[in-house]
C-alpha cells in the first residue's frame, strides 16, 4: 500500500497502477502455468517408466495431450488476470490521507474490503477441498485399474 501510495503521490495515474498490478498477477499466473507444464511432462514420463513393461498395451501411447495442455495454460493465465482485477481495482486508488497518518496505527480498510477478502478466501478453501477430494478419487481409481490383471479383460 505504501509503495502504491508513493507512486500515486508522485503522479502515477490510476491506469498505470492497475496495469502494474495486472502485469504482476499475469506473471504469477504464467509462472504457475510453466511450472504446471513441466510437472505434467515429468509426471507423465514418471508414470510411463514406472509401469511394468507388459502391463500396458504397446499401441496406447502415454503422453501429454497438446489441446488439453493449451487449454489448461490459457485457463490459468485468464484466471490469474481475472483474479488480479479485484486487487488492482481496490489498490489502484489508495487513500493517501489514511496512509500519511499511518503513524497513528490505523491501517484498517473498509468493511466491504474485508468481506470480499473473506469471501475469496472461503471460496479458495472450498475449491481446494473439492479438488483434493477429486484428486484422491482419481488416484484411487487409477490404482484400482492398475491392479486389474489384463488376462481377465
C-alpha positions as CSV (number, residue, x, y, z in Angstrom):
1,X,0.0,0.0,0.0
2,X,2.8,2.4,0.9
3,X,4.5,1.8,-2.5
4,X,1.3,2.4,-4.4
5,X,0.5,5.5,-2.3
6,X,4.0,6.8,-3.1
7,X,3.6,6.1,-6.8
8,X,0.2,7.8,-6.7
9,X,1.5,10.9,-4.9
10,X,4.4,11.1,-7.4
11,X,1.8,11.4,-10.2
12,X,1.2,7.8,-11.4
13,X,-2.2,7.5,-12.9
14,X,-4.8,5.0,-11.8
15,X,-4.4,3.1,-15.1
16,X,-0.6,2.8,-14.6
17,X,-1.0,1.4,-11.1
18,X,-3.7,-1.0,-12.3
19,X,-1.5,-2.1,-15.2
20,X,1.4,-2.8,-12.9
21,X,-0.8,-4.9,-10.6
22,X,-2.3,-6.8,-13.5
23,X,1.1,-7.5,-15.0
24,X,2.3,-8.8,-11.7
25,X,-0.8,-11.1,-11.5
26,X,-0.3,-12.2,-15.1
27,X,3.4,-13.0,-14.5
28,X,2.5,-15.1,-11.4
29,X,-0.1,-17.0,-13.4
30,X,2.3,-17.6,-16.3
31,X,5.0,-18.8,-13.8
32,X,2.4,-21.2,-12.4
33,X,1.5,-22.4,-15.9
34,X,5.1,-23.1,-16.8
35,X,5.7,-25.0,-13.6
36,X,2.5,-26.9,-14.2
37,X,3.5,-27.8,-17.7
38,X,6.9,-29.0,-16.5
39,X,5.3,-31.1,-13.7
40,X,2.8,-32.6,-16.2
41,X,5.6,-33.7,-18.6
42,X,7.7,-35.0,-15.7
43,X,4.7,-36.9,-14.1
44,X,3.7,-38.5,-17.4
45,X,7.3,-39.6,-18.0
46,X,7.5,-41.0,-14.5
47,X,4.2,-42.8,-14.8
48,X,5.2,-44.3,-18.2
49,X,8.5,-45.5,-16.9
50,X,7.0,-46.8,-13.6
51,X,4.6,-49.1,-15.4
52,X,5.7,-52.7,-15.8
53,X,6.7,-53.5,-19.4
54,X,3.9,-55.9,-20.3
55,X,1.2,-54.3,-18.1
56,X,0.1,-51.8,-20.7
57,X,-0.7,-52.3,-24.4
58,X,2.1,-51.0,-26.6
59,X,-0.4,-49.4,-29.0
60,X,-1.5,-47.0,-26.3
61,X,0.9,-44.2,-26.0
62,X,1.0,-42.3,-22.7
63,X,1.7,-38.7,-23.5
64,X,0.5,-35.2,-22.6
65,X,-2.4,-34.1,-24.8
66,X,-1.4,-30.8,-26.5
67,X,-5.0,-29.4,-26.8
68,X,-5.6,-30.1,-23.1
69,X,-2.3,-28.6,-22.2
70,X,-3.0,-25.4,-24.2
71,X,-6.5,-25.1,-22.7
72,X,-5.1,-25.5,-19.2
73,X,-2.4,-22.9,-19.7
74,X,-5.0,-20.4,-21.2
75,X,-7.4,-21.0,-18.3
76,X,-4.5,-20.5,-15.8
77,X,-3.5,-17.2,-17.4
78,X,-7.1,-16.0,-17.7
79,X,-7.8,-16.9,-14.1
80,X,-4.7,-15.0,-12.9
81,X,-5.8,-11.9,-14.8
82,X,-9.4,-12.1,-13.7
83,X,-8.5,-12.7,-10.0
84,X,-5.9,-9.9,-10.3
85,X,-8.6,-7.4,-11.3
86,X,-10.2,-7.1,-7.9
87,X,-7.0,-6.2,-6.0
88,X,-5.9,-3.9,-8.9
89,X,-9.2,-2.0,-8.8
90,X,-9.0,-1.7,-5.0
91,X,-5.4,-0.8,-4.7
92,X,-5.2,1.5,-7.8
93,X,-6.8,4.3,-5.8
94,X,-5.1,4.3,-2.4
95,X,-6.4,6.5,0.4
96,X,-3.4,8.9,0.7
97,X,-4.7,10.7,3.8
98,X,-5.0,7.5,5.7
99,X,-1.5,6.3,4.6
100,X,0.0,9.7,5.6
101,X,-1.5,9.3,9.0
102,X,-0.2,5.7,9.3
103,X,1.9,6.7,12.3
104,X,-1.2,6.6,14.4
105,X,-1.5,2.9,14.0
106,X,-4.7,2.9,11.9
107,X,-4.3,0.5,9.0
108,X,-7.8,-0.9,8.7
109,X,-9.6,-0.9,5.5
110,X,-13.3,-0.6,4.9
111,X,-15.7,-3.3,6.0
112,X,-16.6,-4.2,2.4
113,X,-13.0,-4.9,1.5
114,X,-12.7,-7.3,4.4
115,X,-15.9,-9.1,3.5
116,X,-14.7,-9.5,-0.1
117,X,-11.4,-10.8,1.2
118,X,-13.0,-13.3,3.5
119,X,-15.4,-14.4,0.7
120,X,-12.5,-15.0,-1.7
121,X,-10.5,-17.0,1.0
122,X,-13.6,-19.1,1.8
123,X,-14.1,-19.8,-1.9
124,X,-10.4,-20.8,-2.3
125,X,-10.5,-23.1,0.6
126,X,-13.8,-24.8,-0.6
127,X,-12.4,-25.2,-4.1
128,X,-9.1,-26.6,-2.7
129,X,-11.0,-29.2,-0.7
130,X,-13.1,-30.2,-3.7
131,X,-10.1,-30.5,-5.9
132,X,-8.2,-32.5,-3.3
133,X,-11.1,-35.0,-2.9
134,X,-11.4,-35.3,-6.7
135,X,-7.6,-35.9,-6.9
136,X,-7.9,-38.6,-4.2
137,X,-10.7,-40.3,-6.0
138,X,-8.9,-40.2,-9.3
139,X,-5.8,-41.6,-7.7
140,X,-7.8,-44.4,-6.1
141,X,-9.4,-45.2,-9.5
142,X,-6.1,-45.3,-11.2
143,X,-4.6,-47.6,-8.6
144,X,-7.6,-49.9,-8.8
145,X,-7.3,-50.0,-12.6
146,X,-3.5,-50.5,-12.3
147,X,-4.0,-53.6,-10.2
148,X,-6.5,-55.3,-12.5
149,X,-4.8,-58.2,-14.4
150,X,-5.1,-57.8,-18.1
151,X,-5.7,-61.6,-18.6
152,X,-9.2,-61.2,-17.2
153,X,-10.2,-58.5,-19.7
